């Protein structure tokens, strides 16, 4: 599953990503998960339309990965979620509020739940409903 297909009628996208962001999260339905935080690994990719190629070397022409990171930190630190799916949806809805972002993918992994696995979790991809492609 990729939102960067090789041949598409959609405009070209610039991919901005945050890789392996590790945060302490209050997440889970079991009693032991509600008593403490647990490590959560977050990966985010967003697609922003490539308007004019290289253009001016100016932060205003792109989406800031620092802003996205800060939004995610705020969401994770202020709420307890029962499901990683709910947290992923909350993160992606917040990201897609930026009208420059046309598509986003969020992967969440609980790192310490199943000893035999590096991580367990969910990955979702959503397109900005306010964007119309011809």
VMD Tcl script that builds the backbone (N, CA, C; Angstrom):
set m [mol new atoms 402]
animate dup $m
set s [atomselect $m all]
$s set {name element resname resid chain x y z} {
  {N N UNK 1 A 0.848 -1.167 0.000}
  {CA C UNK 1 A 0.000 0.000 0.000}
  {C C UNK 1 A 0.900 1.237 0.000}
  {N N UNK 2 A 0.745 2.071 -0.999}
  {CA C UNK 2 A 1.575 3.264 -1.078}
  {C C UNK 2 A 0.763 4.422 -1.621}
  {N N UNK 3 A 0.959 5.590 -1.035}
  {CA C UNK 3 A 0.296 6.748 -1.601}
  {C C UNK 3 A 1.206 7.482 -2.575}
  {N N UNK 4 A 2.274 6.833 -2.998}
  {CA C UNK 4 A 3.168 7.369 -4.010}
  {C C UNK 4 A 3.270 6.404 -5.186}
  {N N UNK 5 A 2.159 6.211 -5.923}
  {CA C UNK 5 A 2.197 5.267 -7.042}
  {C C UNK 5 A 3.139 5.762 -8.141}
  {N N UNK 6 A 3.704 4.802 -8.873}
  {CA C UNK 6 A 4.665 5.152 -9.926}
  {C C UNK 6 A 4.028 5.981 -11.036}
  {N N UNK 7 A 2.814 5.644 -11.425}
  {CA C UNK 7 A 2.129 6.369 -12.494}
  {C C UNK 7 A 0.750 6.743 -11.983}
  {N N UNK 8 A 0.470 8.020 -11.952}
  {CA C UNK 8 A -0.780 8.465 -11.361}
  {C C UNK 8 A -1.265 9.721 -12.055}
  {N N UNK 9 A -2.583 9.907 -12.040}
  {CA C UNK 9 A -3.147 11.149 -12.565}
  {C C UNK 9 A -3.162 12.232 -11.493}
  {N N UNK 10 A -2.702 11.904 -10.307}
  {CA C UNK 10 A -2.630 12.884 -9.236}
  {C C UNK 10 A -1.342 13.688 -9.374}
  {N N UNK 11 A -1.326 14.893 -8.817}
  {CA C UNK 11 A -0.107 15.708 -8.907}
  {C C UNK 11 A 1.034 15.082 -8.122}
  {N N UNK 12 A 2.272 15.400 -8.493}
  {CA C UNK 12 A 3.412 14.853 -7.767}
  {C C UNK 12 A 3.431 15.359 -6.326}
  {N N UNK 13 A 3.859 14.486 -5.418}
  {CA C UNK 13 A 3.888 14.823 -4.001}
  {C C UNK 13 A 5.310 14.819 -3.461}
  {N N UNK 14 A 5.528 15.689 -2.505}
  {CA C UNK 14 A 6.753 15.662 -1.714}
  {C C UNK 14 A 6.404 14.900 -0.444}
  {N N UNK 15 A 7.215 13.945 -0.080}
  {CA C UNK 15 A 6.962 13.163 1.124}
  {C C UNK 15 A 7.784 13.738 2.264}
  {N N UNK 16 A 7.087 14.087 3.341}
  {CA C UNK 16 A 7.741 14.554 4.557}
  {C C UNK 16 A 7.464 13.490 5.607}
  {N N UNK 17 A 8.493 13.085 6.351}
  {CA C UNK 17 A 8.268 11.995 7.287}
  {C C UNK 17 A 8.935 12.242 8.630}
  {N N UNK 18 A 8.380 11.567 9.622}
  {CA C UNK 18 A 8.941 11.500 10.964}
  {C C UNK 18 A 9.105 10.012 11.241}
  {N N UNK 19 A 10.315 9.600 11.534}
  {CA C UNK 19 A 10.621 8.175 11.640}
  {C C UNK 19 A 10.987 7.802 13.072}
  {N N UNK 20 A 10.303 6.787 13.575}
  {CA C UNK 20 A 10.625 6.175 14.860}
  {C C UNK 20 A 10.631 7.153 16.032}
  {N N UNK 21 A 9.590 7.965 16.115}
  {CA C UNK 21 A 9.395 8.847 17.257}
  {C C UNK 21 A 8.922 7.983 18.429}
  {N N UNK 22 A 9.690 7.970 19.506}
  {CA C UNK 22 A 9.359 7.157 20.677}
  {C C UNK 22 A 8.818 8.079 21.769}
  {N N UNK 23 A 7.575 7.798 22.189}
  {CA C UNK 23 A 6.941 8.578 23.245}
  {C C UNK 23 A 6.373 7.641 24.298}
  {N N UNK 24 A 6.233 8.155 25.498}
  {CA C UNK 24 A 5.533 7.438 26.554}
  {C C UNK 24 A 4.053 7.784 26.424}
  {N N UNK 25 A 3.216 6.750 26.313}
  {CA C UNK 25 A 1.790 6.964 26.080}
  {C C UNK 25 A 0.957 6.259 27.128}
  {N N UNK 26 A -0.144 6.872 27.463}
  {CA C UNK 26 A -1.149 6.219 28.307}
  {C C UNK 26 A -2.151 5.592 27.349}
  {N N UNK 27 A -1.982 4.307 27.105}
  {CA C UNK 27 A -2.789 3.645 26.090}
  {C C UNK 27 A -3.039 2.196 26.491}
  {N N UNK 28 A -4.248 1.738 26.271}
  {CA C UNK 28 A -4.572 0.349 26.520}
  {C C UNK 28 A -5.855 0.166 27.306}
  {N N UNK 29 A -6.426 -1.027 27.200}
  {CA C UNK 29 A -7.681 -1.339 27.871}
  {C C UNK 29 A -7.476 -2.178 29.126}
  {N N UNK 30 A -6.362 -2.871 29.225}
  {CA C UNK 30 A -6.121 -3.741 30.372}
  {C C UNK 30 A -5.701 -2.926 31.599}
  {N N UNK 31 A -6.004 -3.459 32.771}
  {CA C UNK 31 A -5.679 -2.751 34.013}
  {C C UNK 31 A -4.205 -2.369 34.091}
  {N N UNK 32 A -3.315 -3.310 33.738}
  {CA C UNK 32 A -1.881 -3.011 33.832}
  {C C UNK 32 A -1.471 -1.895 32.874}
  {N N UNK 33 A -2.213 -1.705 31.790}
  {CA C UNK 33 A -1.900 -0.634 30.834}
  {C C UNK 33 A -2.422 0.719 31.319}
  {N N UNK 34 A -3.398 0.717 32.184}
  {CA C UNK 34 A -3.977 1.975 32.651}
  {C C UNK 34 A -3.245 2.533 33.863}
  {N N UNK 35 A -2.392 1.719 34.471}
  {CA C UNK 35 A -1.682 2.142 35.668}
  {C C UNK 35 A -0.372 2.863 35.365}
  {N N UNK 36 A 0.114 2.790 34.132}
  {CA C UNK 36 A 1.410 3.376 33.799}
  {C C UNK 36 A 1.430 3.759 32.320}
  {N N UNK 37 A 2.505 4.403 31.923}
  {CA C UNK 37 A 2.690 4.696 30.499}
  {C C UNK 37 A 3.459 3.544 29.864}
  {N N UNK 38 A 3.422 3.494 28.550}
  {CA C UNK 38 A 4.214 2.498 27.835}
  {C C UNK 38 A 4.813 3.135 26.589}
  {N N UNK 39 A 5.893 2.527 26.126}
  {CA C UNK 39 A 6.589 3.065 24.950}
  {C C UNK 39 A 5.755 2.826 23.698}
  {N N UNK 40 A 5.654 3.886 22.923}
  {CA C UNK 40 A 4.927 3.846 21.668}
  {C C UNK 40 A 5.846 4.414 20.591}
  {N N UNK 41 A 6.018 3.675 19.510}
  {CA C UNK 41 A 6.817 4.157 18.381}
  {C C UNK 41 A 5.865 4.647 17.301}
  {N N UNK 42 A 6.125 5.855 16.813}
  {CA C UNK 42 A 5.238 6.493 15.841}
  {C C UNK 42 A 6.027 6.831 14.593}
  {N N UNK 43 A 5.466 6.448 13.443}
  {CA C UNK 43 A 6.013 6.833 12.148}
  {C C UNK 43 A 4.923 7.557 11.377}
  {N N UNK 44 A 5.297 8.675 10.781}
  {CA C UNK 44 A 4.338 9.507 10.058}
  {C C UNK 44 A 4.925 9.880 8.708}
  {N N UNK 45 A 4.115 9.737 7.667}
  {CA C UNK 45 A 4.462 10.244 6.343}
  {C C UNK 45 A 3.314 11.118 5.872}
  {N N UNK 46 A 3.653 12.265 5.306}
  {CA C UNK 46 A 2.629 13.120 4.717}
  {C C UNK 46 A 3.033 13.459 3.290}
  {N N UNK 47 A 2.046 13.592 2.438}
  {CA C UNK 47 A 2.276 13.979 1.051}
  {C C UNK 47 A 1.803 15.400 0.821}
  {N N UNK 48 A 2.715 16.250 0.365}
  {CA C UNK 48 A 2.433 17.652 0.074}
  {C C UNK 48 A 2.676 17.858 -1.417}
  {N N UNK 49 A 1.760 18.530 -2.097}
  {CA C UNK 49 A 1.901 18.733 -3.546}
  {C C UNK 49 A 3.176 19.501 -3.860}
  {N N UNK 50 A 3.889 19.008 -4.872}
  {CA C UNK 50 A 5.078 19.688 -5.394}
  {C C UNK 50 A 4.589 20.750 -6.368}
  {N N UNK 51 A 4.480 21.996 -5.893}
  {CA C UNK 51 A 3.917 23.054 -6.737}
  {C C UNK 51 A 4.828 23.474 -7.881}
  {N N UNK 52 A 6.029 23.896 -7.555}
  {CA C UNK 52 A 6.865 24.529 -8.570}
  {C C UNK 52 A 8.292 24.020 -8.554}
  {N N UNK 53 A 8.486 22.748 -8.291}
  {CA C UNK 53 A 9.843 22.222 -8.278}
  {C C UNK 53 A 10.638 22.745 -7.107}
  {N N UNK 54 A 11.883 23.086 -7.336}
  {CA C UNK 54 A 12.781 23.490 -6.257}
  {C C UNK 54 A 12.351 24.811 -5.629}
  {N N UNK 55 A 12.149 25.829 -6.413}
  {CA C UNK 55 A 11.647 27.094 -5.891}
  {C C UNK 55 A 12.576 27.761 -4.900}
  {N N UNK 56 A 11.984 28.613 -4.087}
  {CA C UNK 56 A 12.706 29.412 -3.104}
  {C C UNK 56 A 13.019 28.561 -1.877}
  {N N UNK 57 A 14.211 28.729 -1.337}
  {CA C UNK 57 A 14.646 27.993 -0.151}
  {C C UNK 57 A 14.047 28.662 1.091}
  {N N UNK 58 A 12.750 28.386 1.341}
  {CA C UNK 58 A 12.009 29.082 2.377}
  {C C UNK 58 A 11.084 28.101 3.094}
  {N N UNK 59 A 11.127 28.087 4.418}
  {CA C UNK 59 A 10.319 27.183 5.221}
  {C C UNK 59 A 8.822 27.347 4.947}
  {N N UNK 60 A 8.395 28.528 4.567}
  {CA C UNK 60 A 6.974 28.787 4.335}
  {C C UNK 60 A 6.396 27.956 3.189}
  {N N UNK 61 A 7.246 27.411 2.326}
  {CA C UNK 61 A 6.722 26.642 1.194}
  {C C UNK 61 A 6.541 25.161 1.491}
  {N N UNK 62 A 6.775 24.775 2.722}
  {CA C UNK 62 A 6.630 23.361 3.045}
  {C C UNK 62 A 5.921 23.192 4.380}
  {N N UNK 63 A 5.690 21.956 4.730}
  {CA C UNK 63 A 5.086 21.605 6.010}
  {C C UNK 63 A 6.226 21.268 6.974}
  {N N UNK 64 A 6.139 21.788 8.170}
  {CA C UNK 64 A 7.200 21.600 9.151}
  {C C UNK 64 A 7.022 20.282 9.902}
  {N N UNK 65 A 8.029 19.417 9.833}
  {CA C UNK 65 A 7.962 18.174 10.598}
  {C C UNK 65 A 8.033 18.456 12.097}
  {N N UNK 66 A 8.634 19.582 12.476}
  {CA C UNK 66 A 8.653 19.955 13.888}
  {C C UNK 66 A 7.239 20.267 14.393}
  {N N UNK 67 A 6.454 20.979 13.569}
  {CA C UNK 67 A 5.070 21.286 13.955}
  {C C UNK 67 A 4.253 20.005 14.116}
  {N N UNK 68 A 4.411 19.068 13.175}
  {CA C UNK 68 A 3.683 17.804 13.270}
  {C C UNK 68 A 4.110 17.044 14.528}
  {N N UNK 69 A 5.406 16.994 14.788}
  {CA C UNK 69 A 5.923 16.308 15.972}
  {C C UNK 69 A 5.337 16.909 17.250}
  {N N UNK 70 A 5.293 18.218 17.323}
  {CA C UNK 70 A 4.745 18.877 18.511}
  {C C UNK 70 A 3.255 18.592 18.682}
  {N N UNK 71 A 2.513 18.544 17.566}
  {CA C UNK 71 A 1.096 18.201 17.641}
  {C C UNK 71 A 0.915 16.788 18.200}
  {N N UNK 72 A 1.718 15.856 17.714}
  {CA C UNK 72 A 1.627 14.468 18.167}
  {C C UNK 72 A 1.980 14.368 19.647}
  {N N UNK 73 A 3.034 15.040 20.068}
  {CA C UNK 73 A 3.421 15.017 21.477}
  {C C UNK 73 A 2.292 15.533 22.367}
  {N N UNK 74 A 1.637 16.580 21.937}
  {CA C UNK 74 A 0.525 17.141 22.710}
  {C C UNK 74 A -0.628 16.152 22.815}
  {N N UNK 75 A -1.003 15.540 21.696}
  {CA C UNK 75 A -2.097 14.564 21.696}
  {C C UNK 75 A -1.769 13.405 22.632}
  {N N UNK 76 A -0.577 12.856 22.503}
  {CA C UNK 76 A -0.187 11.675 23.283}
  {C C UNK 76 A -0.090 12.003 24.772}
  {N N UNK 77 A 0.392 13.180 25.108}
  {CA C UNK 77 A 0.625 13.500 26.521}
  {C C UNK 77 A -0.632 13.933 27.263}
  {N N UNK 78 A -1.699 14.303 26.548}
  {CA C UNK 78 A -2.870 14.850 27.222}
  {C C UNK 78 A -4.077 13.912 27.313}
  {N N UNK 79 A -4.006 12.735 26.730}
  {CA C UNK 79 A -5.185 11.873 26.694}
  {C C UNK 79 A -4.790 10.416 26.876}
  {N N UNK 80 A -5.645 9.662 27.579}
  {CA C UNK 80 A -5.510 8.213 27.621}
  {C C UNK 80 A -6.399 7.639 26.535}
  {N N UNK 81 A -5.844 6.775 25.713}
  {CA C UNK 81 A -6.602 6.106 24.664}
  {C C UNK 81 A -6.676 4.626 24.987}
  {N N UNK 82 A -7.823 4.015 24.762}
  {CA C UNK 82 A -7.944 2.572 24.921}
  {C C UNK 82 A -7.305 1.844 23.741}
  {N N UNK 83 A -7.485 2.377 22.539}
  {CA C UNK 83 A -7.052 1.672 21.327}
  {C C UNK 83 A -6.010 2.475 20.555}
  {N N UNK 84 A -5.016 1.776 20.002}
  {CA C UNK 84 A -4.052 2.452 19.126}
  {C C UNK 84 A -4.758 2.982 17.886}
  {N N UNK 85 A -5.824 2.308 17.462}
  {CA C UNK 85 A -6.575 2.775 16.290}
  {C C UNK 85 A -7.167 4.160 16.531}
  {N N UNK 86 A -7.701 4.378 17.722}
  {CA C UNK 86 A -8.290 5.682 18.056}
  {C C UNK 86 A -7.222 6.761 18.102}
  {N N UNK 87 A -6.088 6.446 18.685}
  {CA C UNK 87 A -4.987 7.403 18.725}
  {C C UNK 87 A -4.504 7.715 17.312}
  {N N UNK 88 A -4.366 6.696 16.465}
  {CA C UNK 88 A -3.927 6.919 15.080}
  {C C UNK 88 A -4.901 7.830 14.339}
  {N N UNK 89 A -6.201 7.582 14.507}
  {CA C UNK 89 A -7.216 8.426 13.851}
  {C C UNK 89 A -7.151 9.864 14.357}
  {N N UNK 90 A -6.951 10.037 15.649}
  {CA C UNK 90 A -6.855 11.387 16.220}
  {C C UNK 90 A -5.649 12.125 15.660}
  {N N UNK 91 A -4.527 11.439 15.578}
  {CA C UNK 91 A -3.313 12.055 15.031}
  {C C UNK 91 A -3.522 12.434 13.569}
  {N N UNK 92 A -4.064 11.520 12.780}
  {CA C UNK 92 A -4.186 11.779 11.345}
  {C C UNK 92 A -5.208 12.877 11.050}
  {N N UNK 93 A -6.292 12.932 11.833}
  {CA C UNK 93 A -7.267 14.017 11.657}
  {C C UNK 93 A -6.624 15.371 11.938}
  {N N UNK 94 A -5.789 15.425 12.970}
  {CA C UNK 94 A -5.097 16.672 13.305}
  {C C UNK 94 A -4.131 17.065 12.189}
  {N N UNK 95 A -3.386 16.104 11.682}
  {CA C UNK 95 A -2.433 16.378 10.598}
  {C C UNK 95 A -3.159 16.910 9.366}
  {N N UNK 96 A -4.287 16.314 9.018}
  {CA C UNK 96 A -5.011 16.697 7.800}
  {C C UNK 96 A -5.763 18.020 7.927}
  {N N UNK 97 A -5.738 18.640 9.095}
  {CA C UNK 97 A -6.289 19.991 9.229}
  {C C UNK 97 A -5.464 20.993 8.425}
  {N N UNK 98 A -4.195 20.676 8.193}
  {CA C UNK 98 A -3.331 21.516 7.359}
  {C C UNK 98 A -3.701 21.248 5.908}
  {N N UNK 99 A -4.271 22.227 5.238}
  {CA C UNK 99 A -4.791 22.055 3.875}
  {C C UNK 99 A -3.706 21.799 2.837}
  {N N UNK 100 A -2.444 22.000 3.196}
  {CA C UNK 100 A -1.351 21.707 2.268}
  {C C UNK 100 A -1.054 20.218 2.210}
  {N N UNK 101 A -1.514 19.486 3.222}
  {CA C UNK 101 A -1.262 18.053 3.282}
  {C C UNK 101 A -2.399 17.326 2.586}
  {N N UNK 102 A -2.056 16.554 1.571}
  {CA C UNK 102 A -3.068 15.879 0.759}
  {C C UNK 102 A -3.309 14.443 1.196}
  {N N UNK 103 A -2.303 13.834 1.790}
  {CA C UNK 103 A -2.428 12.451 2.250}
  {C C UNK 103 A -1.491 12.261 3.430}
  {N N UNK 104 A -1.900 11.393 4.341}
  {CA C UNK 104 A -1.055 11.112 5.501}
  {C C UNK 104 A -1.147 9.631 5.840}
  {N N UNK 105 A -0.055 9.110 6.348}
  {CA C UNK 105 A -0.006 7.734 6.841}
  {C C UNK 105 A 0.609 7.778 8.242}
  {N N UNK 106 A -0.024 7.076 9.162}
  {CA C UNK 106 A 0.450 7.013 10.542}
  {C C UNK 106 A 0.563 5.548 10.936}
  {N N UNK 107 A 1.709 5.190 11.492}
  {CA C UNK 107 A 1.935 3.856 12.030}
  {C C UNK 107 A 2.235 3.997 13.517}
  {N N UNK 108 A 1.498 3.258 14.335}
  {CA C UNK 108 A 1.725 3.245 15.778}
  {C C UNK 108 A 2.081 1.837 16.200}
  {N N UNK 109 A 3.121 1.718 17.009}
  {CA C UNK 109 A 3.530 0.399 17.520}
  {C C UNK 109 A 3.746 0.467 19.016}
  {N N UNK 110 A 3.087 -0.428 19.743}
  {CA C UNK 110 A 3.414 -0.653 21.149}
  {C C UNK 110 A 4.652 -1.551 21.152}
  {N N UNK 111 A 5.693 -1.122 21.843}
  {CA C UNK 111 A 6.981 -1.810 21.746}
  {C C UNK 111 A 7.202 -2.898 22.791}
  {N N UNK 112 A 6.470 -2.876 23.868}
  {CA C UNK 112 A 6.788 -3.769 24.977}
  {C C UNK 112 A 5.632 -4.681 25.373}
  {N N UNK 113 A 4.734 -4.989 24.467}
  {CA C UNK 113 A 3.545 -5.769 24.803}
  {C C UNK 113 A 3.753 -7.265 24.594}
  {N N UNK 114 A 4.283 -7.653 23.457}
  {CA C UNK 114 A 4.521 -9.068 23.164}
  {C C UNK 114 A 6.031 -9.280 23.116}
  {N N UNK 115 A 6.573 -10.023 24.083}
  {CA C UNK 115 A 8.031 -10.162 24.188}
  {C C UNK 115 A 8.698 -10.691 22.917}
  {N N UNK 116 A 8.022 -11.550 22.186}
  {CA C UNK 116 A 8.625 -12.145 20.994}
  {C C UNK 116 A 8.552 -11.228 19.764}
  {N N UNK 117 A 7.882 -10.086 19.883}
  {CA C UNK 117 A 7.709 -9.177 18.738}
  {C C UNK 117 A 8.377 -7.833 19.021}
  {N N UNK 118 A 8.951 -7.235 17.988}
  {CA C UNK 118 A 9.520 -5.896 18.140}
  {C C UNK 118 A 8.437 -4.880 18.451}
  {N N UNK 119 A 7.261 -5.103 17.887}
  {CA C UNK 119 A 6.167 -4.181 18.120}
  {C C UNK 119 A 4.874 -4.728 17.558}
  {N N UNK 120 A 3.772 -4.196 18.070}
  {CA C UNK 120 A 2.441 -4.516 17.558}
  {C C UNK 120 A 1.676 -3.212 17.439}
  {N N UNK 121 A 0.798 -3.124 16.452}
  {CA C UNK 121 A 0.080 -1.862 16.319}
  {C C UNK 121 A -0.792 -1.787 15.101}
  {N N UNK 122 A -0.858 -0.596 14.557}
  {CA C UNK 122 A -1.760 -0.315 13.449}
  {C C UNK 122 A -1.122 0.718 12.520}
  {N N UNK 123 A -1.497 0.634 11.247}
  {CA C UNK 123 A -1.084 1.639 10.267}
  {C C UNK 123 A -2.330 2.079 9.512}
  {N N UNK 124 A -2.521 3.388 9.391}
  {CA C UNK 124 A -3.660 3.907 8.635}
  {C C UNK 124 A -3.184 4.955 7.642}
  {N N UNK 125 A -3.938 5.104 6.579}
  {CA C UNK 125 A -3.655 6.112 5.553}
  {C C UNK 125 A -4.967 6.804 5.227}
  {N N UNK 126 A -4.943 8.130 5.171}
  {CA C UNK 126 A -6.139 8.899 4.860}
  {C C UNK 126 A -5.790 10.028 3.903}
  {N N UNK 127 A -6.717 10.297 2.990}
  {CA C UNK 127 A -6.595 11.425 2.066}
  {C C UNK 127 A -7.395 12.590 2.618}
  {N N UNK 128 A -6.911 13.788 2.378}
  {CA C UNK 128 A -7.614 14.985 2.789}
  {C C UNK 128 A -8.886 15.125 1.968}
  {N N UNK 129 A -10.032 15.061 2.604}
  {CA C UNK 129 A -11.321 15.090 1.893}
  {C C UNK 129 A -11.593 16.440 1.246}
  {N N UNK 130 A -10.893 17.467 1.676}
  {CA C UNK 130 A -11.122 18.812 1.131}
  {C C UNK 130 A -10.350 19.057 -0.153}
  {N N UNK 131 A -9.518 18.095 -0.548}
  {CA C UNK 131 A -8.714 18.220 -1.753}
  {C C UNK 131 A -9.411 17.454 -2.879}
  {N N UNK 132 A -9.564 18.105 -4.023}
  {CA C UNK 132 A -10.200 17.471 -5.174}
  {C C UNK 132 A -9.166 17.326 -6.278}
  {N N UNK 133 A -8.988 16.092 -6.760}
  {CA C UNK 133 A -8.077 15.830 -7.875}
  {C C UNK 133 A -8.904 15.670 -9.128}
  {N N UNK 134 A -8.375 16.169 -10.219}
  {CA C UNK 134 A -9.112 16.025 -11.492}
  {C C UNK 134 A -8.678 14.793 -12.229}
}
mol reanalyze $m
mol bondsrecalc $m
mol representation Tube
mol addrep $m
